[in-house]
């Protein structure tokens, strides 16, 4: 049996009158890799900070193993040169090795935080905490600001580690591949799942289904008991008193909140024409750095593109040129007249701290057009983004980083754009919000470009991927990032020898990639649904043919079925053709 390195007992933390969490208890064992999951604003980062000794609690107890060394990576770390004073030669040697592996030069490691990018700060902070070789490593959003290469390096490093790890991350692939225990904090309660993220999803749904069934049963019994309470004089017998006490316990059960909020966001996007945008021989350089070199692309209607690549290869610059926020050096960028951009950026989130949440939304619009003549008030729209009415009148300065991001996303989507451009939209968002956003984007009737290092999110949403290799080398791959990685491994291609195909080879390579590719997540779901639809249509067709030949069908029914049959046959043929197309990659 593994021995515990930390025991949390009845820990409580409050901010003013609001309890972030109350009387929570759990244990971290040696070598255990734990992922902590909770909604934004419920105190995940605060809990990690308390365990790391950075702030105090309001009750409870933490029991650490003797001589336990704790390492802590904050969500937004700062670099202080004084931290390195008095470090041993053995530590400094390890630190330099980590810096090299994370592609940080010695000169960069000595700069102040203000002169470094977010990714550089995160890599230096990671190098410092890993070089210290802690027994318990606490990580708060470790993948934020890291590019895919660094995320995959860190993933491999931590998955093999014998350190105990407690982490908060929105990166579900990262979570799935490192953590063998998931702790969910919800409504000040702790639920422990001994498995990875995929196991957690399955068991959490079982728990929610069971809870909903219990609430439904309690509600049914509650109605019966409520009728008894209203119609029966409260006798003083012990039997009646017992039933009255049981009634109040039952009332608590019946009024429990259903945990799973089945929020579905559907906005009526504005019309978008066939012409979206076209880039012809576009070039862009910064000094000696080439970002785009004679780049050509014709973006099609309803296209959903993902953009990936290492930091500094030009991903954000590409979308800023498209939006007209950054000039290009040469070439043509032609935007369609009906295109209406909605842009979510890392720098674009600007709210007044003294403003209330509801006012930030009302400043844009009092009502949001949901399409088909349906409108939602600003308050109703905020509820789709998990801001209940009581939280809408809170001041923005009280919001967590993730809650601010959620509010910013709300203000972008409520303008009903027909072309969404999202630059790192998943940073700091909780998994519940990500699932709502994924569902919305999968059904979005418009165009979409996403720049993201979140592989799980990209795999769920995008149809194909632009890979920025650097030095103006941009590869168009017809599939998700995970499919691109699989294809690259099959081709035996290393990250150091990526080459842009020659123009005369590009069509043939695209055909080869198509043959190598697998179905995207969206296509797999479509393939499964097609099989169900085809079976249902075939059954309906058989019933119609039987009815038309049976001799007992009324004239009116024969007329109706005769009109339905050719439409059904046409629909069936279309679905069978699509099924055959997808079956090539299944």
VEXDREN-2710 file (C-alpha; in Angstrom, 1 decimal):
% VEXDREN-2710
k/r/px/py/pz
1/UNK/0.0/0.0/0.0
2/UNK/1.4/3.4/-0.9
3/UNK/2.0/5.7/2.1
4/UNK/0.5/9.2/2.2
5/UNK/2.7/12.2/1.7
6/UNK/-0.1/14.7/2.4
7/UNK/-3.5/14.5/4.1
8/UNK/-6.0/17.3/3.8
9/UNK/-8.6/17.2/6.5
10/UNK/-11.8/19.4/6.6
11/UNK/-10.1/22.3/4.8
12/UNK/-12.1/25.5/4.4
13/UNK/-11.5/28.8/2.6
14/UNK/-13.7/31.9/2.4
15/UNK/-13.5/35.1/0.5
16/UNK/-15.7/37.6/2.5
17/UNK/-19.0/35.8/3.1
18/UNK/-18.5/33.4/0.2
19/UNK/-17.1/29.9/0.8
20/UNK/-14.8/28.8/-2.0
21/UNK/-14.7/25.3/-0.4
22/UNK/-15.7/24.0/3.0
23/UNK/-14.7/20.9/5.0
24/UNK/-13.0/19.2/2.0
25/UNK/-10.8/16.2/2.7
26/UNK/-8.5/14.0/0.5
27/UNK/-5.2/12.3/0.5
28/UNK/-2.2/12.5/-1.8
29/UNK/-0.1/9.3/-1.8
30/UNK/3.5/8.8/-2.8
31/UNK/4.0/8.6/-6.6
32/UNK/0.4/9.4/-7.2
33/UNK/-0.5/11.6/-10.1
34/UNK/-3.7/13.5/-9.4
35/UNK/-5.7/15.8/-11.6
36/UNK/-8.0/18.3/-9.8
37/UNK/-11.1/19.3/-11.7
38/UNK/-13.6/22.0/-10.7
39/UNK/-15.5/24.9/-12.3
40/UNK/-13.9/28.3/-12.6
41/UNK/-14.4/30.3/-9.4
42/UNK/-14.6/27.4/-7.0
43/UNK/-11.1/27.8/-5.7
44/UNK/-8.8/25.4/-7.6
45/UNK/-5.9/27.8/-7.8
46/UNK/-6.5/28.9/-4.2
47/UNK/-6.4/25.4/-2.9
48/UNK/-3.1/24.7/-4.7
49/UNK/-1.7/28.0/-3.3
50/UNK/-2.7/27.0/0.3
51/UNK/-1.1/23.5/0.0
52/UNK/2.1/25.2/-1.3
53/UNK/2.1/27.5/1.7
54/UNK/1.5/30.7/-0.3
55/UNK/-1.7/31.7/1.5
56/UNK/-3.6/30.7/4.6
57/UNK/-6.8/28.8/5.1
58/UNK/-9.9/29.4/7.3
59/UNK/-10.0/26.1/9.0
60/UNK/-9.0/22.5/8.7
61/UNK/-5.7/20.7/8.8
62/UNK/-2.9/19.7/6.5
63/UNK/-0.6/16.8/7.5
64/UNK/2.6/16.6/5.5
65/UNK/5.0/13.7/5.6
66/UNK/8.2/14.5/7.5
67/UNK/10.8/16.2/5.3
68/UNK/8.4/16.4/2.3
69/UNK/9.8/18.8/-0.3
70/UNK/7.1/20.6/-2.2
71/UNK/7.5/22.2/-5.6
72/UNK/4.9/24.7/-6.9
73/UNK/4.4/26.2/-10.4
74/UNK/1.9/29.1/-10.2
75/UNK/-0.5/29.7/-13.0
76/UNK/1.2/33.0/-13.9
77/UNK/4.7/32.7/-12.5
78/UNK/7.3/35.5/-12.2
79/UNK/11.0/35.1/-12.4
80/UNK/13.1/36.5/-9.5
81/UNK/16.9/36.2/-9.9
82/UNK/17.3/36.1/-6.1
83/UNK/15.7/32.6/-6.1
84/UNK/18.9/31.3/-7.6
85/UNK/21.2/32.7/-4.9
86/UNK/22.9/30.0/-2.8
87/UNK/21.8/27.1/-5.0
88/UNK/24.1/24.1/-5.1
89/UNK/26.3/23.2/-8.1
90/UNK/24.3/19.9/-8.4
91/UNK/21.0/21.9/-8.6
92/UNK/22.5/24.4/-11.2
93/UNK/23.7/21.6/-13.4
94/UNK/20.2/20.1/-13.5
95/UNK/18.6/23.5/-14.0
96/UNK/20.8/24.2/-17.1
97/UNK/20.0/20.8/-18.5
98/UNK/16.2/21.6/-18.2
99/UNK/16.8/25.0/-19.8
100/UNK/18.5/23.4/-22.8
101/UNK/15.7/20.8/-23.2
102/UNK/13.1/23.6/-23.1
103/UNK/15.1/25.7/-25.6
104/UNK/15.9/28.6/-23.3
105/UNK/19.4/30.2/-23.7
106/UNK/21.4/31.2/-20.6
107/UNK/21.0/34.9/-21.7
108/UNK/17.2/34.5/-21.8
109/UNK/17.1/32.8/-18.4
110/UNK/18.8/35.9/-16.8
111/UNK/16.3/38.5/-18.2
112/UNK/13.6/40.0/-16.0
113/UNK/10.1/38.9/-16.4
114/UNK/9.1/42.1/-18.3
115/UNK/11.5/41.2/-21.1
116/UNK/10.3/37.7/-21.6
117/UNK/7.3/36.2/-23.4
118/UNK/4.7/34.2/-21.5
119/UNK/6.1/31.0/-22.9
120/UNK/9.6/31.8/-21.9
121/UNK/8.6/32.7/-18.4
122/UNK/6.7/29.4/-18.1
123/UNK/9.6/27.3/-19.3
124/UNK/12.1/29.0/-17.0
125/UNK/9.8/28.5/-14.0
126/UNK/9.2/24.8/-15.0
127/UNK/13.0/24.3/-15.2
128/UNK/13.5/25.8/-11.8
129/UNK/10.8/23.7/-10.1
130/UNK/11.8/20.4/-11.8
131/UNK/15.5/21.0/-11.1
132/UNK/14.6/21.1/-7.4
133/UNK/13.5/17.5/-7.5
134/UNK/10.4/17.9/-5.2
135/UNK/8.7/14.9/-3.6
136/UNK/5.3/16.6/-4.3
137/UNK/5.0/18.7/-7.5
138/UNK/2.0/21.1/-7.6
139/UNK/1.2/22.5/-11.1
140/UNK/-1.4/25.2/-11.9
141/UNK/-2.2/25.1/-15.6
142/UNK/1.3/24.0/-16.7
143/UNK/0.6/23.9/-20.4
144/UNK/-0.6/27.5/-20.7
145/UNK/1.7/29.5/-23.1
146/UNK/3.6/26.3/-24.1
147/UNK/3.7/25.3/-27.7
148/UNK/2.9/21.7/-28.8
149/UNK/6.5/20.6/-28.8
150/UNK/7.1/21.7/-25.2
151/UNK/3.7/20.3/-24.1
152/UNK/4.6/16.9/-25.5
153/UNK/8.0/17.0/-23.9
154/UNK/6.6/17.9/-20.5
155/UNK/3.9/15.2/-20.9
156/UNK/6.5/12.5/-21.5
157/UNK/8.7/13.8/-18.7
158/UNK/5.9/13.8/-16.1
159/UNK/4.2/10.6/-17.2
160/UNK/7.5/8.7/-16.3
161/UNK/8.1/10.7/-13.0
162/UNK/8.0/9.0/-9.6
163/UNK/7.1/12.3/-7.9
164/UNK/3.7/12.7/-6.4
165/UNK/1.9/15.3/-8.6
166/UNK/-1.2/17.4/-8.0
167/UNK/-2.2/19.5/-11.1
168/UNK/-4.9/21.7/-12.4
169/UNK/-5.1/21.8/-16.2
170/UNK/-7.7/22.3/-18.9
171/UNK/-5.6/20.2/-21.4
172/UNK/-7.5/16.9/-21.4
173/UNK/-5.0/14.9/-23.4
174/UNK/-2.3/16.0/-20.9
175/UNK/-4.6/15.1/-18.0
176/UNK/-5.5/11.7/-19.5
177/UNK/-1.9/10.7/-20.2
178/UNK/-0.3/11.7/-16.9
179/UNK/-2.9/11.4/-14.1
180/UNK/-4.2/8.1/-12.7
181/UNK/-6.5/9.7/-10.1
182/UNK/-9.0/12.5/-10.7
183/UNK/-10.4/14.5/-7.9
184/UNK/-13.5/16.6/-8.6
185/UNK/-14.5/19.4/-6.4
186/UNK/-18.1/20.4/-6.7
187/UNK/-20.5/22.1/-4.3
188/UNK/-17.8/21.9/-1.6
189/UNK/-17.7/18.1/-1.9
190/UNK/-14.8/16.0/-3.1
191/UNK/-15.3/13.0/-5.4
192/UNK/-12.4/10.7/-6.1
193/UNK/-12.1/8.6/-9.2
194/UNK/-9.2/6.1/-9.4
195/UNK/-8.5/6.2/-13.1
196/UNK/-7.5/8.6/-15.9
197/UNK/-9.7/11.4/-17.4
198/UNK/-11.5/9.0/-19.7
199/UNK/-12.5/6.8/-16.8
200/UNK/-13.5/9.9/-14.8
201/UNK/-15.9/11.0/-17.6
202/UNK/-17.6/7.6/-17.6
203/UNK/-17.9/7.3/-13.8
204/UNK/-18.9/10.9/-13.3
205/UNK/-21.8/10.5/-15.7
206/UNK/-22.9/7.4/-13.8
207/UNK/-22.8/9.4/-10.6
208/UNK/-24.9/12.2/-12.1
209/UNK/-27.4/9.8/-13.6
210/UNK/-27.8/8.0/-10.2
211/UNK/-28.1/11.4/-8.4
212/UNK/-30.8/12.6/-10.8
213/UNK/-32.7/9.3/-10.3
214/UNK/-32.5/9.8/-6.6
215/UNK/-33.8/13.4/-6.9
216/UNK/-36.6/12.2/-9.1
217/UNK/-37.7/9.5/-6.6
218/UNK/-37.4/12.0/-3.8
219/UNK/-39.6/14.5/-5.7
220/UNK/-42.3/11.9/-6.3
221/UNK/-42.4/10.9/-2.6
222/UNK/-42.1/14.6/-1.5
223/UNK/-45.4/15.4/-3.3
224/UNK/-47.2/12.6/-1.5
225/UNK/-45.8/13.6/1.9
226/UNK/-46.4/17.3/1.2
227/UNK/-50.1/16.5/0.7
228/UNK/-50.1/14.6/4.0
229/UNK/-48.5/17.6/5.8
230/UNK/-51.0/20.0/4.5
231/UNK/-54.1/17.8/5.1
232/UNK/-53.3/16.1/8.4
233/UNK/-53.3/17.9/11.8
234/UNK/-49.9/17.6/13.4
235/UNK/-50.7/15.0/16.1
236/UNK/-48.3/14.7/19.0
237/UNK/-47.8/10.9/18.6
238/UNK/-44.2/9.8/18.2
239/UNK/-45.2/8.2/14.9
240/UNK/-46.4/11.5/13.5
241/UNK/-43.4/13.4/14.8
242/UNK/-41.1/10.9/13.1
243/UNK/-42.9/11.3/9.8
244/UNK/-42.7/15.1/10.1
245/UNK/-38.9/14.9/10.7
246/UNK/-38.6/12.5/7.8
247/UNK/-40.6/15.0/5.6
248/UNK/-38.1/17.8/6.2
249/UNK/-35.1/15.5/5.4
250/UNK/-37.0/14.4/2.2
251/UNK/-37.5/18.0/1.3
252/UNK/-33.8/18.6/1.4
253/UNK/-33.2/15.7/-0.9
254/UNK/-36.0/16.8/-3.4
255/UNK/-34.6/20.3/-3.6
256/UNK/-31.0/19.3/-4.3
257/UNK/-29.5/20.9/-7.3
258/UNK/-29.2/18.7/-10.4
259/UNK/-25.5/18.6/-10.9
260/UNK/-25.3/18.4/-14.6
261/UNK/-26.3/21.6/-16.4
262/UNK/-27.3/20.5/-19.9
263/UNK/-26.5/23.9/-21.4
264/UNK/-26.7/24.0/-25.2
265/UNK/-25.8/27.3/-26.9
266/UNK/-27.3/27.9/-30.4
267/UNK/-26.9/31.3/-32.0
268/UNK/-28.4/32.3/-35.3
269/UNK/-25.3/33.5/-37.2
270/UNK/-25.6/36.1/-39.9
271/UNK/-25.6/35.1/-43.6
272/UNK/-22.2/34.5/-45.2
273/UNK/-21.7/34.3/-48.9
274/UNK/-19.6/31.9/-51.0
275/UNK/-16.6/34.3/-51.1
276/UNK/-14.8/34.2/-47.7
277/UNK/-11.1/35.2/-48.2
278/UNK/-8.3/34.5/-50.6
279/UNK/-4.6/35.0/-50.1
280/UNK/-2.3/35.3/-53.1
281/UNK/1.5/35.2/-52.8
282/UNK/1.4/36.8/-49.4
283/UNK/4.7/37.5/-47.7
284/UNK/5.6/38.7/-44.2
285/UNK/8.9/39.1/-42.4
286/UNK/10.0/40.6/-39.1
287/UNK/13.7/41.6/-39.6
288/UNK/15.5/38.4/-40.5
289/UNK/12.5/36.2/-39.5
290/UNK/10.3/35.0/-42.4
291/UNK/6.8/34.2/-41.3
292/UNK/5.0/33.8/-44.7
293/UNK/6.6/33.3/-48.1
294/UNK/4.4/33.4/-51.2
295/UNK/1.5/31.9/-49.3
296/UNK/-1.6/31.1/-51.2
297/UNK/-4.9/30.0/-49.8
298/UNK/-8.6/30.1/-50.8
299/UNK/-10.8/29.8/-47.7
300/UNK/-14.2/28.1/-48.4
301/UNK/-17.6/28.5/-46.9
302/UNK/-18.2/26.8/-43.5
303/UNK/-14.6/25.8/-43.3
304/UNK/-13.2/25.0/-39.8
305/UNK/-9.4/25.4/-39.7
306/UNK/-7.0/24.7/-36.8
307/UNK/-3.6/26.4/-36.8
308/UNK/-0.7/24.9/-34.8
309/UNK/3.0/25.4/-34.6
310/UNK/5.8/26.4/-32.2
311/UNK/5.9/29.8/-30.6
312/UNK/7.3/32.5/-32.9
313/UNK/6.4/30.8/-36.2
314/UNK/3.8/33.4/-37.1
315/UNK/0.4/31.9/-36.1
316/UNK/-1.0/35.0/-34.3
317/UNK/0.5/37.3/-37.0
318/UNK/-1.3/35.3/-39.7
319/UNK/-4.7/36.0/-38.2
320/UNK/-3.9/39.6/-37.4
321/UNK/-3.1/40.2/-41.1
322/UNK/-6.4/38.5/-42.0
323/UNK/-8.2/40.9/-39.7
324/UNK/-6.3/43.9/-41.0
325/UNK/-4.6/44.5/-37.6
326/UNK/-1.1/43.8/-39.0
327/UNK/0.1/44.8/-42.5
328/UNK/1.5/42.2/-44.9
329/UNK/4.6/43.0/-46.9
330/UNK/3.4/41.9/-50.3
331/UNK/0.7/39.9/-52.1
332/UNK/-3.1/40.2/-51.9
333/UNK/-5.6/39.4/-49.1
334/UNK/-9.1/39.6/-50.5
335/UNK/-12.0/39.4/-47.9
336/UNK/-15.6/38.7/-49.0
337/UNK/-18.1/41.5/-48.5
338/UNK/-20.5/39.4/-46.3
339/UNK/-17.8/38.3/-43.8
340/UNK/-18.4/39.5/-40.3
341/UNK/-15.5/38.6/-38.0
342/UNK/-15.7/37.8/-34.3
343/UNK/-12.2/37.8/-32.7
344/UNK/-11.2/36.3/-29.4
345/UNK/-7.5/37.2/-28.5
346/UNK/-5.3/36.8/-25.5
347/UNK/-4.8/40.6/-25.4
348/UNK/-8.4/41.6/-26.2
349/UNK/-10.0/41.1/-22.8
350/UNK/-10.6/44.6/-21.4
351/UNK/-13.2/45.1/-18.6
352/UNK/-13.5/47.7/-15.9
353/UNK/-13.1/46.2/-12.5
354/UNK/-15.7/48.4/-11.0
355/UNK/-18.3/47.2/-13.6
356/UNK/-20.8/44.5/-12.9
357/UNK/-20.9/41.3/-15.0
358/UNK/-24.4/42.0/-16.3
359/UNK/-23.4/45.6/-17.3
360/UNK/-20.5/44.4/-19.4
361/UNK/-22.9/42.4/-21.5
362/UNK/-25.7/45.0/-21.6
363/UNK/-23.2/47.6/-22.9
364/UNK/-23.1/45.5/-26.1
365/UNK/-26.7/44.6/-26.3
366/UNK/-29.8/44.3/-24.1
367/UNK/-31.0/41.3/-26.2
368/UNK/-29.2/38.6/-28.2
369/UNK/-30.6/37.3/-31.5
370/UNK/-30.7/33.5/-31.3
371/UNK/-32.1/33.1/-34.8
372/UNK/-35.6/32.0/-36.0
373/UNK/-37.1/35.1/-34.3
374/UNK/-35.9/34.0/-30.8
375/UNK/-34.2/36.5/-28.5
376/UNK/-32.6/36.2/-25.1
377/UNK/-32.1/39.0/-22.6
378/UNK/-28.5/39.7/-21.6
379/UNK/-29.2/38.0/-18.3
380/UNK/-30.6/34.8/-20.0
381/UNK/-27.6/34.8/-22.3
382/UNK/-25.2/34.9/-19.4
383/UNK/-26.8/31.9/-17.9
384/UNK/-25.7/29.9/-21.0
385/UNK/-22.2/30.8/-19.9
386/UNK/-22.7/29.5/-16.4
387/UNK/-23.3/32.9/-14.8
388/UNK/-26.4/32.4/-12.6
389/UNK/-28.5/35.5/-11.8
390/UNK/-27.0/35.9/-8.4
391/UNK/-23.5/36.1/-9.9
392/UNK/-24.4/38.5/-12.7
393/UNK/-24.5/41.4/-10.3
394/UNK/-21.0/40.7/-8.9
395/UNK/-18.3/43.1/-9.7
396/UNK/-15.8/42.0/-12.3
397/UNK/-12.8/42.4/-10.0
398/UNK/-14.2/39.5/-7.9
399/UNK/-14.0/37.1/-10.9
400/UNK/-11.4/34.5/-11.3
401/UNK/-9.1/34.5/-14.4
402/UNK/-11.2/31.7/-15.9
403/UNK/-14.5/33.5/-15.2
404/UNK/-13.1/36.6/-16.9
405/UNK/-12.2/34.5/-20.0
406/UNK/-15.7/33.0/-20.0
407/UNK/-17.3/36.5/-19.8
408/UNK/-15.0/37.7/-22.7
409/UNK/-16.0/34.7/-24.8
410/UNK/-19.7/35.6/-24.1
411/UNK/-19.2/39.2/-25.4
412/UNK/-17.5/37.9/-28.6
413/UNK/-20.2/35.4/-29.4
414/UNK/-23.2/37.5/-28.6
415/UNK/-22.4/39.8/-31.6
416/UNK/-23.4/36.9/-33.9
417/UNK/-20.4/36.8/-36.2
418/UNK/-20.3/34.5/-39.2
419/UNK/-16.5/34.1/-39.1
420/UNK/-15.0/33.3/-35.7
421/UNK/-11.2/33.7/-35.1
422/UNK/-10.2/32.3/-31.7
423/UNK/-6.6/32.8/-30.6
424/UNK/-5.9/30.4/-27.7
425/UNK/-9.5/30.3/-26.4
426/UNK/-9.0/27.4/-24.0
427/UNK/-6.5/29.0/-21.6
428/UNK/-7.9/29.3/-18.1
429/UNK/-11.4/28.0/-19.1
430/UNK/-12.7/25.1/-17.0
431/UNK/-13.6/21.8/-18.7
432/UNK/-17.4/22.4/-18.4
433/UNK/-17.1/25.7/-20.3
434/UNK/-14.9/24.0/-22.9
435/UNK/-17.5/21.3/-23.5
436/UNK/-20.2/24.0/-24.1
437/UNK/-17.8/25.9/-26.4
438/UNK/-17.0/22.7/-28.3
439/UNK/-20.6/21.8/-28.8
440/UNK/-21.4/25.3/-30.0
441/UNK/-18.4/25.4/-32.5
442/UNK/-19.2/21.9/-33.9
443/UNK/-22.7/23.2/-34.9
444/UNK/-21.6/26.8/-35.8
445/UNK/-23.1/27.8/-39.2
446/UNK/-20.2/29.9/-40.2
447/UNK/-16.4/29.9/-40.8
448/UNK/-13.9/29.2/-38.0
449/UNK/-10.1/29.6/-37.4
450/UNK/-8.7/28.4/-34.1
451/UNK/-5.1/28.9/-33.0
452/UNK/-4.6/26.6/-30.1
453/UNK/-2.2/24.2/-28.3
454/UNK/-5.1/22.2/-26.9
455/UNK/-5.0/19.0/-28.9
456/UNK/-8.3/17.6/-27.5
457/UNK/-10.2/20.8/-28.2
458/UNK/-8.8/21.0/-31.8
459/UNK/-9.6/17.3/-32.5
460/UNK/-13.2/17.9/-31.5
461/UNK/-13.8/20.9/-33.6
462/UNK/-11.6/21.5/-36.7
463/UNK/-11.8/19.8/-40.1
464/UNK/-8.2/20.4/-41.2
465/UNK/-5.0/21.9/-40.0
466/UNK/-2.4/24.5/-41.0
467/UNK/1.0/23.6/-39.5
468/UNK/3.4/26.5/-39.1
469/UNK/6.9/25.0/-39.2
470/UNK/8.8/28.3/-39.2
471/UNK/10.8/30.2/-41.9
472/UNK/7.7/30.7/-44.0
473/UNK/7.0/27.0/-44.2
474/UNK/3.3/26.4/-43.8
475/UNK/1.8/22.9/-44.4
476/UNK/-1.9/22.3/-45.1
477/UNK/-3.0/19.0/-43.7
478/UNK/-6.5/17.5/-44.3
479/UNK/-7.3/16.4/-40.8
480/UNK/-7.0/17.1/-37.1
481/UNK/-3.7/17.7/-35.3
482/UNK/-3.7/14.1/-33.8
483/UNK/-4.2/12.7/-37.3
484/UNK/-1.3/14.9/-38.6
485/UNK/0.9/13.4/-35.8
486/UNK/-0.1/9.9/-36.7
487/UNK/0.5/10.6/-40.4
488/UNK/3.9/12.1/-39.7
489/UNK/4.9/9.1/-37.6
490/UNK/3.8/6.7/-40.4
491/UNK/5.9/8.7/-42.8
492/UNK/8.8/8.4/-40.5
493/UNK/9.3/12.1/-40.5
494/UNK/11.0/13.8/-37.6
495/UNK/10.3/17.4/-36.4
496/UNK/13.8/18.5/-37.7
497/UNK/13.3/17.5/-41.3
498/UNK/9.8/18.9/-42.1
499/UNK/9.8/20.2/-45.7
500/UNK/7.1/22.2/-47.5
501/UNK/6.1/20.1/-50.6
502/UNK/7.2/21.5/-54.0
503/UNK/4.3/22.9/-56.0
504/UNK/4.4/20.2/-58.6
505/UNK/4.2/17.5/-55.8
506/UNK/1.6/19.1/-53.6
507/UNK/-1.5/17.6/-55.3
508/UNK/0.0/14.1/-55.1
509/UNK/1.0/14.5/-51.5
510/UNK/-2.5/15.7/-50.6
511/UNK/-3.8/12.5/-52.2
512/UNK/-1.3/10.4/-50.2
513/UNK/-2.3/12.2/-47.0
514/UNK/-5.9/11.6/-47.7
515/UNK/-5.2/7.9/-48.1
516/UNK/-3.2/7.9/-44.8
517/UNK/-5.7/9.9/-42.8
518/UNK/-8.3/8.6/-40.4
519/UNK/-11.8/9.9/-39.7
520/UNK/-11.9/13.0/-37.5
521/UNK/-14.0/12.8/-34.3
522/UNK/-16.8/14.8/-36.1
523/UNK/-16.7/12.4/-39.1
524/UNK/-16.7/9.3/-36.8
525/UNK/-19.9/10.7/-35.1
526/UNK/-21.4/11.4/-38.5
527/UNK/-20.5/7.9/-39.7
528/UNK/-22.2/6.3/-36.7
529/UNK/-25.3/8.5/-37.1
530/UNK/-25.4/7.7/-40.9
531/UNK/-25.7/4.0/-40.1
532/UNK/-28.6/4.6/-37.8
533/UNK/-30.3/7.0/-40.3
534/UNK/-29.9/4.5/-43.2
535/UNK/-31.4/1.7/-41.2
536/UNK/-34.3/3.9/-40.1
537/UNK/-34.9/5.1/-43.7
538/UNK/-34.8/1.5/-45.1
539/UNK/-37.3/0.4/-42.5
540/UNK/-39.6/3.3/-43.4
541/UNK/-39.2/2.6/-47.1
542/UNK/-40.1/-1.0/-46.6
543/UNK/-43.3/-0.1/-44.6
544/UNK/-44.4/2.4/-47.3
545/UNK/-43.9/-0.2/-50.1
546/UNK/-45.9/-2.7/-48.1
547/UNK/-48.7/-0.2/-47.4
548/UNK/-48.9/0.8/-51.1
549/UNK/-49.2/-2.9/-52.2
550/UNK/-51.5/-4.0/-49.4
551/UNK/-54.8/-3.0/-50.8
552/UNK/-56.2/-1.8/-47.4
553/UNK/-54.7/1.7/-47.4
554/UNK/-57.0/4.7/-47.8
555/UNK/-56.8/7.0/-50.8
556/UNK/-55.6/9.9/-48.8
557/UNK/-52.9/7.8/-47.2
558/UNK/-51.8/6.4/-50.6
559/UNK/-51.4/10.0/-51.8
560/UNK/-49.3/11.0/-48.8
561/UNK/-47.1/7.9/-49.0
562/UNK/-46.7/8.3/-52.8
563/UNK/-45.3/11.8/-52.2
564/UNK/-43.0/10.7/-49.4
565/UNK/-41.5/7.7/-51.2
566/UNK/-39.4/9.5/-53.9
567/UNK/-38.2/12.0/-51.3
568/UNK/-37.2/9.2/-48.9
569/UNK/-35.4/7.3/-51.7
570/UNK/-33.4/10.5/-52.6
571/UNK/-32.5/11.1/-49.0
572/UNK/-31.5/7.4/-48.6
573/UNK/-29.2/7.6/-51.7
574/UNK/-27.5/10.7/-50.4
575/UNK/-26.8/9.2/-47.0
576/UNK/-25.5/6.0/-48.6
577/UNK/-23.1/7.9/-50.9
578/UNK/-21.8/9.9/-47.9
579/UNK/-21.5/6.6/-45.9
580/UNK/-19.4/5.1/-48.7
581/UNK/-17.1/8.2/-48.7
582/UNK/-16.5/8.0/-45.0
583/UNK/-16.1/4.2/-45.0
584/UNK/-12.9/4.5/-47.0
585/UNK/-11.2/5.9/-43.8
586/UNK/-13.1/4.0/-41.2
END
